[in-house]
């Protein structure tokens, strides 16, 4: 399955950027919705992946592609 959530969760190491994964998603012509980003961020926090969760929440403020 290739969805935005699985792409972000495949980033195991904190040094890998969730922002880059989200940008690649957008570059492929796919949509990014705020509710989906919030849900992914919540699940990342539950998994104690705080850096990726923060990047996920901050993505709309650094990108013009989030709706």
HELIX and SHEET records of a PDB file:
HELIX    1   1 UNK A    4  UNK A    9  1                                   6    
HELIX    2   2 UNK A   18  UNK A   27  1                                  10    
HELIX    3   3 UNK A   34  UNK A   46  1                                  13    
HELIX    4   4 UNK A   50  UNK A   62  1                                  13    
END                                                                             
